[in-house]
């Protein structure tokens, strides 16, 4: 059982929380919308796990050369390739079935997410910079599924903040991958473990991270004091949630450089009390302010 859980990576499902951001800030908290949001969240949990398995199938040889990924169920051989294909296809069909219980737009965004990630896993992940933008696009599709897919008008500010945050996390992951290879004394294996790393340098990614981190904080800060935001929620106090965002970004950079984190954002969140409490506190304070 554990080998299947490791293959599906359920700890990564927290990323699908982006599906719920539109509901959170729209305040459309009626029963039917809440139920549709939960079903949409589950649909994305299924399709993301399907994509993870599909990616592991394509990367099986590269993973066997990686210092940590070689222990994955497919790379280590505890689950066969045939079993991997069966699980991936089954999860994809489950995602479509769940999405069909909501609105057509949700089905569309689930399919788009699958197509985008097939392209990413097959070829686009080898193109520097574009690879991270593809990852970011996946998060944007989650937000759109949780807004347009639930008949909630998407906020341009929400899309902007989500875009910049996902870029920051994407470049942080690439930086962590460079750390992993360099710390294991295997820089020459970059082309085998993740070919795109040969086109990146530590200085380049640090600059990308700095820009995206600054834009994340700035865009969220401007959103909290925007006149439209103040008018929608009838309060100017949303600005008090900004310190949580700033601290969360800075803490993640600290974990990346001093704790060897960054390879797995979801696991980093679960394992670091500071980061976890910051996200929870941000969510609670935000709900109190806008409700």
C-alpha angles and dihedrals in degrees: 000000000000092000090058092047090051090049094052093044097211090181086072091062090087086078087067086068084092084077089066098049094086091051091047096053096036094059090215090141100158120136098254094050092046091051092048090049092053092049090048090050091052091048090056091046088057096045094045091052089048089053092048090055092045091051091049089053093053093042097044095116094043091048090055088061094049119099093228108015092061088083094062114120096251096039092049092046099239087123120040125233090245090053090049093053091048092051094045095050092043092053092048091053090047090053092052091047092052092045090052089065090065127041131319090249091063090054089049094051092046090052091046090051090052093047092046092052094045087057090045095049094043102047119328095075087070093062112090117237091001088070092062092044088055090053089050091050088058090059091047090054089054091053092047091049088053093049114026089027091056095041092256118137107242115235115231088219092054091051092047095049092045092049095051094044092050091049090052092050092045094053090043088057091053090049090052091050090054089050091051095052095042094047090052090051092242107117090138090064094064092101091055100042098038115351095199091067090076088068094051131074128195092245092050094051092045088057092048089049093049092051095046093044091051091047091049093054094041096048093047091047092051090047092056093054098036112125091232091054092048091049093047096052098028093230141088094208098093085092087075089072091062096084089061091055093047093048092046092053093046092046091052092052089049091051090049095053102032107027102036093244130138102084092094115027095188093050090047089055094050095045101046114071092197093055095041094049090046093055092045092047091049091051094047095046092045092051091049092050098047099038 
